Amino acid sequence: MAQAGLNTGCQENAGLRIDPALLERARQLARWALIVDTHVDTPYQLARVQADISQRTDKGHFDYVRAREGGLDAVFMAVYVDSEHEDRGDAKAFADAAIDAVEALAAQSPDKFVLGRDPDDIRRNFGAEKVTLLMGMENGAPLEGNLDNLRYFHGRGIRYITLCHSKCNHICDSSFDEHRKWRGLSPFGRDLVAAMNDMGMVVDVSHVSDETFYQVIERSRTPVVATHSGCRHFTPGFERNMSDEMIGVLAAKGGVIQINFGSIFLKAGVAAQFQAFKKQLEQEIAGKGLAGADKEAYADARWKQGRFDRAQVGDVADHIDHVVRLTGIDHVGLGSDFDGVANLPVGLEDVSCYPNLIAELLRRGYTPPDIEKIAGGNFLRVWREIMDAAED
């Protein structure tokens, strides 16, 4: 969502009543398992609020110290491109600047961050006390309708593309946009899915409309992934999440849904509050005639004023449970959207908090091998299958 909140710290036991022995076991398991978070919006956050994330900070949801406290080993830094950049014609340049910023993190702190480009890099770095930084592009606007740009961004390290964001673009229709332009994929979008298959890139169906999703499933020769989504079962009418049928189809294709930690993705009441506030904000922006930087600044200020209920760490476990009941243990993972959502659950305030979720999963009877799959194993397996299919 690219609406970051302030760091409030990981409230490990505040209102959660986690058994201390269980939490200690969870912390040990967080160090043992390879944890991969497939969507963190820190590059966008750093572009707005400067901070040295090689040290502990009091801003945002991610820094090196808190990541290691939480056992986080690898993270996909989202190269987020606001929908307006496609209209302004500067989407490619904006994405390049964000990639430069991620590369700079690794160059400036090579003892803490290391760039990665495939599952082997993640496994190779595991245990070295470094956080592997990978990159996914959130919104395919920077491709500008040219498959040469796909090859260019692959060369720069982009390994998945979220086809759209909050508005329909030249690739496909968005779940957040009521004005559907293509009734699914555009002609270029259809070519793009095939080209991404050929290159071993992950097609990310987070943010797309339902029609787009089913067309991607039909056209893709490889599994697809929702890198930061939730279950519509808990948020009826919230198209940004996935229905039970869609989750089943995704799994049958061999893919995985990575569960978003934002409270609006987890609980129906919060999703309704969000939708109402979003509609009101759009009316305010239109009434004031705001655009560009003025629109972004106004929206940021208003989102900070918004008041929404909060989920609990158990709500994330509920979504995981639901996917497991629908598909089995092999098709669910973690895509927090840290630094991209402002309203996080109690007990999952930042990247130091993964042990709280692991403790809840242990309490519900998940085994260490189960948790290893959820923490990163499922996504890495699917990503490897996508890459192997391209090589074949």
N, C-alpha and C positions, 0 to 999 in steps of 0.2 A: 504493500500500500504506500510505502514511502512517506509515512507520517510518524517519525520517530518521537519517542518520549524521553524524558529525563531518566537517568539511572536512579532507581530507588533501592538498589541492593537486593541480594537474594534473601528473602525472608524465610529461612530454612524451616523454622518450626512455627512461625507466626500464624496461628489459626489452623495449622495443618495437622498438628498432633502426630508427628512422625515419630515412631519408636526410635530412640537413639541407636540401638543396636542394628536396626534395619537400615537406618540412614548411613551408618558406618559401612555396612555391607554394600550398600548402593554406591558409596564413594569408591570403595575398592573395585567394584565392578565397572565403574566409569573409567577407571585407569586401565582395567584389563581389556575392556571392549574397545573397538575402534569406532569412535563417534564421528559421524559425518553429518553436518547440517547443510542442506542443499539450498538454503536461501537466507542470506543476511544482507541487509541494505546499508551496511556501514559506509561504503564509498559515497553514497548520497548524503548520509549524515555528516561525514567529514567535510564535504563541500560546503555545508551550511555552518557547522560549528567545528572549528579546528581543535584538535586534541592529539596528544601523543599516545596512540593506542599501543605502543610497545610497553607502556607503563600502565599501572592502575589509574583509571580516570573516574571522575564523578559525572561523566556525560555519556549518553548513549547506553547501548546494551552490550557492546563488545569491546574488549581489549585483551591483550596477550595474557595478563595476569589472571583475569577472571576466566578466560577460556581454559587455561590450564587447571585452575581450581575446579572447573566443572568437568574436566576430562575431555574437552573438545580437541579433536585431532586434525580435522580437515573441515573447511568451510568454503562454500561457494559464495564469493562476493558478487552481489548482483550489480551488473552494469545497467542501472535503471535509467531509462530515457522517458521523460514525461511526454505524453501524447502530443503536446503542443509543438515539440521540436520537429515533428513531421510536417506540420503546417508551415513552420518557419524555414524549413529547408536546411537546418543545421544539425540534424540528428546524428549523422555520421561523425562530425567533428566533436559533438558532445560525448558520444560513446568513446571516442579515442582518448579524450581527456580523462574520463573515468578509468579506463584501462591503464593509462599512464600513472594514475594515482595508486592503483593497486600494485603495479610493478614497483613503484617507489617505496611502498611499505616493506617489501622484501629486500630491496636494495639498501634501505637505511637500517634495517634490523635483521641481518642475515642469521644471527644467532637465535632469533625468535620466530621469524616468518620465512617460509620458502614457497616459491611458486610451484604449482603442480599442473599437469596437463592430462593425466590419465590415472586409472585405478592403481597401476603399479607404483606411480610416484607417491600416492597416499600410503600404500602399504610399506614402501621403502622408508618413508619418514617416520612411521609409527614407532614410538618409543624413544625418539630423539629429542623430546621436549620442545619440538618446534610445531607450529601450527601451519599446515599446508593450506595455501590460498589458491583456490581455483576460481574460475570466472564463468558466469552465465549472464546472458543478455536478457534483461527484462523489458520487453517490447522490441519487436523486430524492425521498428521504424528505421534504424540506421542502415538497413540493407538497401533502402531506396529503390527497390524493385530490380535489383541487379545481382545476379548470382555470383558475379566476380567479387562483390562485397562480402558475400558469405565466405568465400575462400580467404579473403583478406582478414576477416575477423577470426576465422579459425586459426589462421597463422598467428594472430595476436593472442591466442589462448582461450577464446570463447569456446565452451564445450556444450552449452545448451542455450537454446533461444526460447524464451517465453513469447509466443507468437505475437501477442498484443498486450495492451494494458487496459486502461480505463475507457478507451475509445476505440471504435473500429478504425483500422488502419489499412494500408494497401495490401495486407496479407490476409486478414480475416475479420470477422465480427467479434466484439467483446461482450462478455457477460454483463458488464456495467453500462453498456450503451444501449438505450432503448431504440435508437435509430439504426437498424441493421442494414448494412450497405450491400453485403454479398450473399446473404442467406447461407453463411458458412465461410468456406475458403474462397478467396479470389483466384483467378487463373494463375497469378504469380504464386499465391499461397500453395496451390496444388503442386506447382513445379518445385517450390521451396521444400516441401516435405520430402519429395523424392531426392532432391539434392542433399538434404541433411542425412537421409538414409545412406546415400552413397559415401558421405564423408565420415560416417560414424558419429554424428552429432546427435545429442538427445533433443527430441522434440518435446517441449514443455507445454502441456495443455492447461496449466493454471491461467485464469483470466479469460479464457475463450468462451464463446457462447456454446450452448448445447449442440446446435447444428454444426458448428465448427468442430467440436469434439468428435462427433460421430463420423464426420468426413475425414478427419485426421486418422482415426482408427481404421477406416476403410482403406485409405490410400497408403498408409505407412507399411513398409515391409518389415519393420522392426518394432519392438516394444516402445511405448511412449510413457512419459512420466508427468505427473502433476507435482511440481517441485515444492509448492507451498499452498495447499488447499485443505479443505475439511469435508465432513460428511453432511450432506443436505438433510439427512434424517433428523439431525438436531436443530436445523435452521430452515424449516419449510419456507419455500418461496425465495430463498437467497441463492440465486443462480450461480454466484461465484463459487459456491461449494458444489460437490459432486453428488448426484443421486445414487441410490443403491444400484440401480441398473448400470449407470456409468462406471461405478467402481468395479462391478462384476465384469463388464466388457473390458475395462482397462486391465484387470487381472488376467482375463482370458487371452489377451494380447501379449501377456508376459510382463506388463508394466507394474508400476508401484505408485502409490499416493503417499506423499510426504506431508505429514500433518502440520498445519499452521498453528502457532501458539496464540494468535490474536484472539481476544475475547469475542470479537464480532463473528469469528468463524466457529466458535465453540457453543454458543448459547443463543437460542431463538430471541430472547428478550433483548440481548445486546445487539444482535443483528438488526432488529427492528429499530432500535434507537439510532444505530448508525445510518440506516437507510433514510430515516426521517431527517436527521441532521444533514446528511449529504444533499438531499433534495432542497432543504432550506438554504444551504450554502450556495448551491448552484443558482438559485433564484436571486440571492444577494449579489453574487458576482455579475450576473446578467444585468440586474438593475443598476449596478454601479458602472457597467461598461468596462470592467477590468479585463486586462489581457497581459500576457507575457510575465515579466518579473513582478509587476504590480499584483496580478492575479495570484501568483504563487505566494507572495508575501502575505497577502490578505488571507488566503486559504490556510497557510501555516498558522497564523495568529488565531484564526477562528477554531481550527482543530484543537489547539491547546486549550481553548476555552470550553470545548465540549465536555460534557459530563456523562459518562457511560458506566454501567455496572461492570463488575469484574468477574471473570470466571475463576475457577480454582484449578490447581494442577490436576486434580482428579478428572476434570472435564476433558483434558487432553487425553488422559488414559481411556476415557469413555469412547472417544473417537477411534483410538487404536483398537480397543475391544471390538467396536462395531465392524471395522474393516476385517479384523481377524475372523469374526463370526461369518462374514460374507464370503471371504476368499481364502482363509487360512493365514498362516503366519508370514508367508513369503512376499506379501504385496503391500507392506506399510513401512514407513520410515519417518524421519524428522526433517521438517522444513520450516523452521521457527518463524521466519519473517522478522527476526530481531532487527532493530533500527528501522523497520519499515512499518511497524504498528505501534500505536501509542498506548494501547490498553491491553496489558499483558495479565495473565492469571496470577493470583496470589501464589507464591512459591515458584514462579517461573519468570522472575523479573529481569534476568540477564543470563549471559552464557555460563555463569558459575553455577546455575541451578539445575543442570541436567540430572544430578544425583537425586533431587527431589522427585522427578518423574520416574527415575529408575526404581526408587524406593516404593512408589505407588504401584508400579508394575509387579515388583516382587511381592508386595502385599496381596495382589490379585492372583498370584500363582504362576506368573511367568517365570520361566527358568532362565539361567544365564545364557544358554544357547539361543533361546527366544529373543532375549534382550539384545544379544549381539547382532541378530538379524535386523531388528528394529533400529538399532543405533546407527547402522551403516551398512551391514552386510547385504541387505536386500538391494539397496540402491547400487552398490558396487557390482553386484552380480548382474543386474539389468544393464548397467552402463557397459560392462565388459561384453555382454551379449550383443549390444548395439554396435560396438566397435568391431567385434569379430565378424559380424554380418557384413560390415563394410569391407573388411579385408578379404573376405571370401568372394 
